[in-house]
Amino acid sequence: MLDALYAHLRTNHSVSRDELPYRLDTLVILEKIFGASSQTITKAMARKFYLKLGLEFTVNPSRSLLEYVAEAKMKLQNSSSK
């Protein structure tokens, strides 16, 4: 499934897998592709991201991936300033 998503992003949005972390805004297409299931995918991606950063993950169904990333940045900044 991920290979299909990467192929779609590369073909239709000119975004390679390596560029994806810098162009997260392109992932809004998940909703168009997967519909309601996109929330589950977004949550799984965010959970894995937080785990890699060593942050506690809290589910918020209305939050987008970009909002989860922004929250992670704030948490990291707050923890480094202590």
Residue pairs with C-beta under 8 A, 6 or more apart in sequence:
5 30
5 33
6 16
6 17
6 20
8 29
8 33
9 15
9 16
9 17
9 20
9 26
9 29
10 16
10 17
12 29
13 26
13 29
15 23
15 26
20 26
20 27
24 65
24 66
24 69
25 66
27 42
27 65
28 64
30 38
30 41
30 42
30 65
31 38
34 41
39 61
42 63
42 64
42 65
42 68
43 59
43 61
45 65
46 57
46 63
46 65
46 68
46 69
47 57
49 68
49 69
49 72
50 56
50 57
50 68
50 72
51 57
53 72
53 76
55 72
55 75
55 76
60 67
63 71
